Amino acid sequence: MIGALLKSLRPKQWTKNALVFAGYIFTIDLPHPPDTLWRVLAAVGLFCAVSGATYILNDAVDVEADRKHPKKCKRPIASGAVSVRVAVAFALVLLVAAMAASHLLDFYFGLLVSAYLLLTLSYSAVLKHVVIVDLLTISAGFVLRAVAGAVVVKAIDPVTHAAYRVEISPWLLVCTTLLALFLGLAKRRGELITLENGGADHRKTLSEYSAPMLDQMLTISSSCALMAYFLYTFTPGSKTGTSHPYMMITIPFVIYGLFRYLFLVRDRNAGGSPEQVLLEDKPLLINCILYVIAAVVALKL
């Protein structure tokens, strides 16, 4: 049962919470207190706990529908490996513990995690059934992850040696929003193509979308995301006033990453599960690792 409960947390989807590291990575040029990395790691772990608990609650609510689905029927709750009562009790205990720990880690981080929880529950209950709003809600969840990761990061003033919160760049919010929209559109396209090929339909909003419309939105979101990132690489640091022109060396990795993902979405219909694509497509995974390395080097120079 323990193994089934852990599986019901959907660990593969925790890759989305890697966005919490963004605030730390993009301020790597600033001196941080010794415990900063541990605070960021704790923030990632807490987001994994909260998101995992919401997945369990969502599966408990949709258990009857999942049992009729050819793939979702194998999930622990739908298959009967874990009873609904035990799963819900486990999720609630995990949520209470994670929320308490979030507020202990940082007050503002706790507020952001609470907002994320409310947004996720609202999405599962209502918002996922509203066309366009469902995509904006997914995007908002990614933005909350990025902001929450930034609020736990502190830097040390070189003059006063006092710790201060790093300033959250507007470019972080813009780029995260556009990238999340891009991934959400790709996911909807994958689901729509699967449905048209005889797959099971579990989203009422799919009938409101069409492949040509989603392709056009994908083009717009990817173009805007690229342009926003290009502009970010030319902007000076907001706190120190120093620029990082070497960040332009990361542009090829961003272009390749978006184009590679579009290739997988359009030619292989792999957009239905972004977290699975990242873990299983080696070129994309290697590109992400090289991007992080290049960004750290560029910010340190």
C-alpha positions, 0 to 999 in steps of 0.5 A, a space after each residue: 500500500 505504501 508503494 501504491 500511495 507513493 505512486 499516486 503522488 505521480 512523481 513523474 510530474 514533479 519535474 514541473 517543480 524544478 521551476 522553483 530553482 529559477 530564482 536561485 539559478 538566475 541570482 547565482 552571481 549574487 552572494 547568498 547566505 549559506 542556507 539558501 540552497 537548502 531553503 530552495 531544496 525545501 521549497 521544491 520538496 514542499 511543492 512536490 508534497 502539495 502537488 502530489 496531495 492534490 493529484 490524489 484528491 483529484 483521482 479520488 474525485 474522478 475515480 469512477 471516470 478513471 476506471 472507464 479510461 484505458 490508461 487511467 484505470 491503472 492508477 492506484 486508486 482507480 485500480 483498487 490498490 488503494 481505497 479512496 478513504 485511505 488515499 484521501 486521509 493520506 492526502 489531507 495529512 500530507 497537505 496539513 504537514 506541507 502547508 505548516 512547513 511552508 509557513 515555517 520556511 517563509 511567511 510569503 512562501 507559505 502564502 504563495 503555496 496556499 494560493 497555488 493549492 487554492 488555484 489547483 483545487 479550483 482548476 480541478 473543480 471548475 476552471 479546467 472545464 472553461 475554454 482558454 481559462 484552463 490554459 491561463 490557470 495552468 500558466 498561473 500555476 507555473 508562475 506561482 512556482 517561479 515566484 515562490 522559489 524566488 521569495 525564499 532566495 536571499 542575497 548578502 549586501 556587500 557593503 552592510 553584509 545584511 541579507 535581503 530578498 532578491 528582487 523578482 524580475 518581471 522577465 521571469 514572470 513574462 517568460 514563465 507565463 509564455 512558456 507555460 502557455 506553450 506547454 499547455 497548448 501543446 498538451 491540449 493539442 496532444 489530447 485532441 489528436 488522441 481523441 480524434 484517433 479514437 482515444 478516450 475523452 476526459 476533458 469537456 473543453 476539448 470540443 471547444 478546441 481545434 488543431 488549426 487553432 491550437 497550432 496558431 496559438 502555439 506559433 504565437 506563444 512560442 514566438 512571444 516566448 523567444 522574443 521575451 527571452 531575447 530581451 531578457 538577456 539584454 537587460 541589466 541586473 535590477 539590484 546590482 545594475 550590472 549587465 550579463 551580456 554573456 547570457 546571450 550564449 544561452 539563446 541557442 539552447 532556448 531556440 533548440 529546446 522550443 523547436 525540438 518540443 514543437 517537432 515532437 508535438 507536431 511530428 510525434 504527437 508527444 505533447 500530451 505529457 510534457 513531463 514524460 517528454 522531458 524525461 524520455 527525450 534524450 536530446 531535449 534533456 541534454 539540452 536542458 542540462 546544457 542550458 543550466 550550465 551555460 546560464 550559470 557560467 554566463 552569470 558568473 562571468 
